[in-house]
Amino acid sequence: MTFRKWEAQYFPAGELVRADEPIAGFDELEDRLLADHPRMRRILIRLRPGWPLLRYYLHWSDGTDLVSLDRRVAAGTATEEDFAGAVVGEPHYISHPACGAKFRVIEWDVAVPLFSNGVERSRAHSYCNECPACGGHFDTNALEFITPETS
């Protein structure tokens, strides 16, 4: 797949991320956990020549049928419109200020401009705004909670 000027390797549901070179910050166990996620797909991309491969997550909150998208990508028929509801995310550790609970999340990434209308997409997207530990409001750009961190 090509997003603006970047070539990306797209991984459909269930397919583990594999590359012929190291992937910066890659966690194979985390990848296995998220490989079948119903609202996310993983991509590998090199943002600049000479830089390492990076793994990002494309996340949809609009109900896009990702199983059908996987088929179109595999057939080479996917278009830019198929990704209209997606935003780019990457894993981060965050904590909820009110209760102190720590989490691993996929968080919206503002630094990777795969889409020319990234700001508009981010405004239309739904985020996880409830703390899984205490239920309180969570003012974050979390797309998905991965697992709670134990400390």
Salt bridges, closest charged atoms under 4 A:
GLU21 OE2 - ARG46 NH2 2.75
GLU28 OE2 - ARG18 NH1 3.79
GLU28 OE2 - ARG32 NH2 2.97
GLU30 OE1 - ARG55 NH2 3.95
GLU30 OE2 - ARG104 NE 2.69
ASP31 OD1 - ARG42 NH1 2.57
ASP70 OD1 - ARG41 NE 2.91
ASP82 OD1 - ARG72 NH2 2.88
GLU90 OE2 - HIS92 NE2 3.78
GLU144 OE1 - HIS37 NE2 3.42
GLU144 OE2 - ARG39 NE 2.66
GLU144 OE2 - HIS59 NE2 2.77
